[in-house]
Structure formats: structure tokens, C-alpha cells
Amino acid sequence: MKILWSPLAVERLENIFEYIAKENNSAAHKMAERIFKKVETLSKYPDRGRKVPESNREEIREVFIGEYRIIYRVETKGVLILSIRNFKQLLPDKDLD
């Protein structure tokens, strides 16, 4: 399956990178790499993540990497990465659109 990124997910990844890079540039690169690798696995196993509890929709799923939730939607054309959030943050409805 093809992996697609929403503009919001790209923005969130950039924010995560910038936040970590303030303290440790190397750690920021490693986290970004870990996130990309985790997302790549979704092309072969899109249903591996659990349903997002806030949505209760079968096609909205999430996987975890460290303290981050990678939230995505399984579609017929591929997997759309919707957002990346710290698991301590509330998930606004707009992140699921």
C-alpha cells in the first residue's frame, strides 16, 4: 500500500523534530528516522495498529513510537498519516479529518 502524509502530520513531525533538536540534534534525527521506519511498516501491515479510542472508527488506527502516537487512516488507495501526537496530549477531532 502507498503511504500518504497529511499536511498536519508533516507539520507535527517537523515540530517534534525542532523540539527535540533544541536539546540534542542527533536525538531529533534518530526519532525522525524511527518514526519514518514505523510508518513504512504500515504499507505491508496497515491493520496492525489499534483503533483510536477517541474515534471508535475501524479505519482510524494508531501505532506508538516512544511517547508518540502515529494516527492514520486505512483507505483503499493506501494509508494516510493523519497526525503525530504525544500520548499525553488530547486528540482534537480536527486531527482525524
C-alpha positions, 0 to 999 in steps of 0.5 A, spaced: 500 500 500 502 507 498 503 511 504 500 518 504 502 524 509 497 529 511 499 536 511 498 536 519 502 530 520 508 533 516 507 539 520 507 535 527 513 531 525 517 537 523 515 540 530 517 534 534 523 534 530 525 542 532 523 540 539 527 535 540 533 538 536 533 544 541 536 539 546 540 534 542 540 534 534 542 527 533 536 525 538 531 529 533 534 525 527 534 518 530 526 519 532 525 522 525 528 516 522 524 511 527 518 514 526 519 514 518 521 506 519 514 505 523 510 508 518 513 504 512 511 498 516 504 500 515 504 499 507 505 491 508 501 491 515 496 497 515 491 493 520 496 492 525 495 498 529 489 499 534 483 503 533 483 510 536 479 510 542 477 517 541 474 515 534 471 508 535 472 508 527 475 501 524 479 505 519 482 510 524 488 506 527 494 508 531 501 505 532 506 508 538 513 510 537 516 512 544 511 517 547 508 518 540 502 516 537 502 515 529 494 516 527 492 514 520 487 512 516 486 505 512 483 507 505 483 503 499 488 507 495 493 506 501 494 509 508 494 516 510 498 519 516 493 523 519 497 526 525 503 525 530 501 526 537 504 525 544 500 520 548 499 525 553 496 530 549 488 530 547 486 528 540 482 534 537 477 531 532 480 536 527 486 531 527 482 525 524 479 529 518 
